[in-house]
Amino acid sequence: MVKHSSQYLPVDSADNDNEEKSFDDAEMVRAEPRPKSHILRVWPMLSHGALMCTSMLFFALWMGTPSPHLHDDIPIYSPASVAVDSTVVRYNGTLDFPSIYRGPPSPEIDAAWSRIARDLVPTRMSLEDIIKAGEVDSPSKVKYPPEFGGGFMVSIEAYHQLHCLNLLRKASWPEYYVPTEILFQDPPEVVRMHLDHCIEMIRQNIMCNADVTMITWNWVQGHKIPYPNFNTRHQCRNYEKILDWAVKHAVHIPKSAVTRLEDTVDIPLPFHLMQHDV
């Protein structure tokens, strides 16, 4: 059995016959120079080969990484994200395209809008989910009583946006909706503020989710200038699947049970609302 010394000499010192070796075993001194000298000769080739392989690996990984310009949005946590399912939809932008959501007011059209634009379908988020979404446990946030499962009252933003769009639709038919729609019974300045709020929310949403789908232009019979073709394909979210998730996870409790808890602190009322009971 070869006995190793506690002293380690550099490789080049082992090739020098004139130097005294301090190994305990003389045979080991004569046997080691050749393998170490061979390693020195092949080491440059090995290191260059490893460098080339590493470079090729990182290049392949870089090529397979999605461009940050295509995926530069910051994901905000939502428990409803599990219901997000992408699908390709071709818009129908024809000016007189018949739709269950457009036309003169009718019970059928109101029912269609009511299904997709529910003013409030409350669901629940835990404190952990609230924090994951970047929020804080504020004493002003509405919480469910412990006997109803606790947690925070939340609702999906898409409902609010469609509620706003539906309100603008109703405002375009004042003779039909103003006498009956409860939101139009507020003082005129409050109704105007509500409409402006909805316009602003829709504007922010459109700019936030800026659609970069290209619209082509065509020459159309009877038109002397090019006409845009709004019937384009878009990458969309399956709204029906999100709607199903919201309905499935809706919290059904009596309105009277949604009350201020002992540690509740109201946020200040905006100044422009102080003169109105809204």
SVG drawing of the C-alpha trace seen along z (x, -y; Angstrom):
<svg xmlns="http://www.w3.org/2000/svg" viewBox="-89 -69 110 71">
<polyline fill="none" stroke="black" stroke-width="0.4" points="0.0,0.0 1.4,-3.4 1.9,-5.7 1.2,-9.4 3.2,-12.2 1.6,-15.0 3.6,-17.4 2.3,-18.3 4.7,-19.5 3.7,-21.4 3.8,-19.4 6.8,-21.2 8.9,-20.4 8.3,-16.7 9.9,-17.0 13.2,-18.4 15.7,-15.5 18.1,-17.8 15.8,-18.7 15.5,-16.6 12.1,-15.0 10.6,-14.8 8.2,-11.9 8.5,-8.9 8.3,-6.5 11.0,-6.8 9.0,-4.7 6.2,-7.2 8.6,-10.0 9.6,-8.1 6.0,-7.1 4.2,-10.4 6.0,-12.8 4.8,-11.1 1.0,-11.2 1.2,-14.7 3.2,-15.8 0.6,-14.2 -2.2,-16.0 -0.4,-19.3 -0.2,-18.5 -3.9,-17.7 -5.2,-20.3 -5.4,-23.2 -7.5,-21.0 -9.8,-19.9 -10.3,-23.4 -11.0,-24.8 -13.4,-22.0 -15.3,-22.6 -15.4,-26.3 -16.8,-25.7 -19.5,-23.3 -20.5,-25.7 -20.7,-28.6 -22.9,-26.5 -25.1,-25.5 -25.7,-29.1 -26.3,-30.2 -29.0,-27.5 -30.6,-28.5 -30.6,-32.1 -32.1,-31.3 -34.9,-29.4 -35.7,-32.1 -38.8,-34.2 -38.1,-37.8 -38.7,-40.2 -40.3,-42.5 -43.0,-39.8 -43.5,-39.0 -42.8,-42.2 -45.9,-42.3 -45.7,-41.8 -48.0,-39.1 -50.3,-40.2 -51.4,-37.2 -55.1,-36.3 -56.7,-33.1 -58.8,-33.3 -55.6,-32.8 -56.3,-29.1 -59.4,-29.9 -57.4,-31.8 -57.3,-29.9 -56.0,-31.5 -58.0,-31.1 -57.8,-32.7 -61.0,-34.7 -61.8,-36.5 -63.5,-39.8 -66.6,-40.8 -66.2,-44.5 -68.8,-44.9 -70.8,-48.1 -74.2,-46.4 -73.2,-43.1 -76.1,-41.7 -75.2,-40.8 -77.1,-39.8 -75.4,-42.8 -76.4,-45.5 -79.6,-47.1 -82.6,-48.9 -83.2,-48.1 -85.1,-44.9 -85.4,-42.4 -83.3,-39.9 -80.5,-42.4 -80.6,-43.4 -80.5,-39.7 -77.4,-39.1 -75.6,-42.1 -76.6,-41.1 -75.0,-37.7 -71.6,-39.0 -71.6,-42.3 -72.7,-41.5 -72.2,-44.4 -70.9,-42.4 -70.1,-38.7 -68.2,-38.5 -65.7,-35.8 -63.1,-35.3 -59.3,-35.8 -57.3,-34.7 -54.7,-37.0 -51.9,-35.0 -53.5,-35.6 -54.0,-39.3 -50.3,-39.6 -49.3,-37.6 -51.4,-40.1 -49.3,-43.0 -52.0,-44.2 -51.9,-44.8 -54.3,-43.8 -55.8,-47.2 -58.5,-47.7 -60.7,-49.4 -60.9,-46.2 -64.2,-44.3 -63.9,-40.9 -66.4,-38.1 -67.4,-37.3 -65.7,-34.2 -68.9,-32.3 -69.1,-32.7 -65.5,-31.5 -63.6,-34.7 -61.3,-36.1 -61.5,-39.2 -64.4,-40.2 -63.1,-40.5 -64.5,-40.5 -63.1,-40.2 -62.1,-43.4 -63.6,-42.3 -67.0,-42.4 -66.5,-46.1 -65.2,-47.0 -68.2,-45.4 -70.5,-47.0 -69.1,-50.3 -69.6,-49.5 -73.1,-48.5 -73.8,-51.8 -72.5,-53.7 -74.8,-51.6 -77.8,-52.4 -76.8,-56.1 -77.0,-56.1 -80.7,-55.1 -81.8,-57.7 -85.5,-57.6 -85.6,-53.9 -83.3,-53.6 -83.3,-56.9 -86.8,-56.5 -86.1,-53.0 -82.3,-52.5 -81.5,-53.2 -78.0,-54.5 -79.7,-57.4 -81.8,-58.4 -78.8,-60.1 -78.3,-63.9 -77.1,-64.8 -73.6,-65.7 -73.2,-62.3 -74.5,-60.5 -72.0,-62.5 -69.2,-61.6 -70.2,-57.9 -70.2,-58.0 -66.8,-59.8 -65.4,-57.3 -66.5,-54.5 -65.0,-56.1 -61.8,-56.6 -61.7,-53.0 -62.3,-51.6 -59.6,-54.0 -57.1,-52.7 -57.9,-49.1 -57.6,-49.5 -54.2,-51.2 -53.1,-48.7 -53.9,-45.8 -52.8,-47.6 -53.8,-45.3 -51.1,-45.3 -53.1,-43.1 -52.7,-44.6 -55.8,-45.9 -55.5,-45.6 -57.1,-48.1 -59.0,-47.4 -60.4,-49.1 -64.2,-48.7 -66.7,-49.2 -68.4,-52.6 -65.6,-54.0 -63.0,-56.3 -60.6,-55.9 -59.3,-52.7 -61.5,-51.1 -60.3,-49.2 -61.1,-45.6 -61.9,-45.1 -62.6,-41.4 -59.2,-40.3 -57.9,-37.4 -57.0,-38.1 -55.4,-36.2 -58.1,-36.3 -59.0,-34.9 -61.9,-32.5 -64.3,-34.7 -66.8,-31.9 -64.3,-29.9 -63.5,-32.9 -67.2,-33.5 -67.7,-29.8 -64.9,-30.2 -66.4,-33.3 -69.9,-31.7 -68.4,-28.5 -66.4,-30.5 -69.0,-33.1 -69.7,-33.7 -73.4,-33.6 -74.2,-35.1 -77.0,-37.5 -76.2,-41.2 -76.9,-41.9 -74.0,-39.7 -71.5,-41.9 -70.9,-44.3 -68.0,-46.3 -65.9,-44.3 -64.6,-45.6 -61.3,-46.7 -62.8,-48.4 -61.4,-51.8 -63.2,-53.7 -61.1,-55.3 -61.7,-59.1 -64.5,-60.1 -63.3,-61.9 -64.1,-65.6 -66.2,-65.7 -68.5,-63.1 -69.0,-64.7 -72.1,-66.6 -73.8,-63.5 -75.1,-60.4 -73.6,-57.7"/>
</svg>
